[in-house]
Amino acid sequence: MPFKDTASWNTMISGFAQKGVMGKARALFLAMPEKNSITWSAMISGFRVYAQHGAACNRAALVDTGVRYFDSMLKDYGVEARSDHYTCMVDLLCRAGKLVEAVDLIKRIPFKPYCTVFGTLLGACRIHKNLEMAEFAAENLLNLDPKSAAGDVQLANVYAAMNKSDHVARIRQSMKDNKVVKTPGYSWIELKSIVHEFRSGDKVHPELAFIHEKLNELEKKMKLAGYVPDLEFALHDVGEEQKKQFLLRHSEKLAILGS
């Protein structure tokens, strides 16, 4: 390219970072003559992705490097961190299991955090089964958006993971009393310029019988390969076999087989 503008630099950095090729992303970052907030978003997001999928021995070093990049924004380059930077950093720390550090960072945000920050923390609390921080995140989510079901549903997931069925029941009753409704998950797929819509437990798609037949065939092959469904977060008030069916007929699975 005869002329490389900021957008082209950011595009290349983001592409390498999202693929986990952090060495090349860093080389471009250092060579970039003028950086902006999008540049830091790309780099921090890359560390976040690689911290989850990279080797465990590298994870702590990646998090530390991500923190250094984040701190250098204002200190070395005079770029104010925005909401998306804080969200990326919280996600980076959470993916590495550093929930205490994530909460400390949230408390230092100089403006009112968005729901995504607390949603990210709450999702990590489910994985790491940290009840105290889960309740902190859920309370803040509820304060920011009282009518959203996200906080209640994710907190119920944490309780379910810790076998606290009475707490799950309390949240369900609270949602019912406050008329908080969880929006069903939908998946869409476009085939030959036609968009097909699926939802979990779909009963109306014209190809449903064929899709269920293929799902059942796939389930048998998966079981032969050693697949065991994880019912830890299946909160439906039904028996184990029906929970397996709910997981098997998730909207994304229906959409893929519908293609």
N, C-alpha and C positions, 0 to 999 in steps of 0.2 A: 504493500500500500504506500503510495507516495505521501499520504498524509494520514496520521493516526490521531483521531480526536478522542476525547474522554470516553465517549460511548463505545468506541471500538476496543479501547483498553479494557473497560469494564466488562464487555461481553466476553473477551478472551479469558480474563481472570475468573469470571463467574463460571464459564464452561469448564475450565480446569478444576476449579474448586469443587463444583458439584459432582465431578467424576472422581474426586479424591486424589487428584494429581497435584498435591499441595506444593511440591517442589517447584513445578513450573508456574503455578499460581503466584507463589512468593517471589520468584524471579521477575515476573512481569510487574508485580506490585512494586518492587524496589526500583525497577527501571522506569515506571510510569512517572512522567514529569510533573503532572498535576492531578492530585487525587481529590475525590469528593465523597460524600456520605455513602453513595452507592458502592464505591470501591470497598469501603469497610464492611458493608453489608455482605458483599460477595465473599470476602475473606473469612469473616466470622462464621458465615453460613457453611463454608467449606470445612472449617475446623469442627463445626457441629456435626456434620454428616460423617466425617472421618472418625470422630471420637466414638461414634456408635458402632461403626463397622470395622474400624481398625483393630489391630492387636491390642490386647489388654495392657501389655507392657508399654505401649506407646501412648495410651490414653491420657495419663496424667501429664505427660510432656505436651501433648496437643492442647489440653485444656489450659495449661500454663501459658503456652504460646498465644492461644486465643485471647486470654486475659491481657497479655502484654500488648497485643494489637489494639484491643478495645481501649486500654488505658492511654495508648499513644495518640489516639484520635484527637483529643483535646490538648493533651500535654505537649505533643510535638508538632501537631499540624493545625491546631485551633479549630477542629471540626467538632461541633456539638453532637453528642449522641442523641439519636431520635428513638421513638418507640420501637421501631423495627430492630434497631441495634440491641436494645435492652432485651427484647423478646428472643433474639438469636443467642445472646449471652446466657440468658436463663435456661434456654433449651440446651445449650452446650454443657452447662454445669449439670443439668438434670440428667442428661444422657450418660454422663460420666459418674452418676450417683452422688454428686456433690450437692445434696439438697440444702444443707446448712448454708453453704456459700451462695446458693441461688436465692434463698430467702434474704440473706444479708444484702445482696445486690438489689433485690426488689425494694427493700426498705430504704435504699439510698437513691432510688429514682427521684429526680427533682420535680417531677410532675405526676399527675394522677395516672397510675398505670392503666392500660387497657385490659379488657377481659382476657385477651390471648395470653398475657403474662401469667395470670393465675390459672388459666386452663392448662398451660404447659406444665406448671408446677404440680397441679392436681393429677395430671396424667402420669407424671413420674412417681408420685406418691403411691399410685396404684401398683406400679411395677415393683417399687422398693418397699411397699407395705409400711409406709410411715403415716400412722394415723393422725398424730398431732399436727403435722404440716398439712396433711390433707384437709383437716377441719379448718385450718387457717386459710388455705387457698379457697375452699368452698364458701366460707363466710364472706370473703372479699368479692368473690364472683357474685354472690347473692346480693351484696350491697350495690354492686355496679349495675346488675341487671336482674331485678327481683322476679321477672316473669320468664327468664330463661331456665330451661330444664337442665342445662349442661352441668352446672355445679352439683345439683342434686343427684343426677345420674352417675357422674363420675365418683362422687363421694360414696354413693351406694355400692359402686364397684369396689372401692377400697374396703368397705365394711364386709362385702361378700368374700373378698380375697382373704380376710382375716376371720371368716366364719362367724361374723356377728350378725346373724339373721334377724335379731330383734331390732338392730339399728337400721337394717335395710327396710324392714317393715315400717318403721317409724318414718323414714324418708318418703316411702311410697304413700303413706297416709297423709303426710304433710303436703305432698304434691297434689294429692286429690283434694284436700281441704282448700288449698290455695288456687285450685284450678290451673295448675302448671302442667302443661301437656308436652310430652316429648315428641318432637316431629319425627315421623318414621324416616329411616334412611332410604334414599333412592339412588339407583345407578342408571346411567344412560349409555347407550352405545349406538353409533351410527353405522348403518349398513346400506350400501347402495343409495345414499342420500336420504334414507329413512331413519329417523331417530326412534329407537325402541327404549321404553321406560320400564324399569323393574323396581320392585320394593321387596323388602324381606318378607318371606311368606306369601309372595304374590299368588293371587288366585284368578287373575283376569287375563293374563297374556295369552293370545291364541295358540302359541306354541308350547304352552306350559307342560302338557303331558309328555311331549318329546324331551323337553329340558329335564324334567324330573326323572325320566327313564335314564338319560345320560348321567345325571347326578348319582343315581343309585349304582350304575355300572362303575363310575369313578370311585365311589365310596368303597366298593368291594375291592378294587385294585389297591386303594390306599391302605385298607386294613391288612391286606396281604403283605404290603410293604412295611407294616409295623405302625401305621398311623393310629394314634389314640387322641380323640378330640379333647381339647382343654375346656372344661366346663366351669372353670374357676370364676369367670365373670359373667356367666349366663344367668341373668337374674329373673328369668321368667318363673312364675310360681306354678311350675308343672314338674312332671317326673323327669328322670334322667334321659329316657329315650326321646321324649319330646324336645328336651333341650338340645339333644344331638341333631334333631331335625331342623330346629331353628338355626343352628350354626351351619348346617349343610346347605340350607336354602337362603343364605344371606344374599342380598340383592346383587352384590358384585359377582358372586358365583353364578347366579342366574343369568346376568348380563353376558358373562364370558361364554357360557355354554349356549346362550341364545344366539351367539354370533356364528 
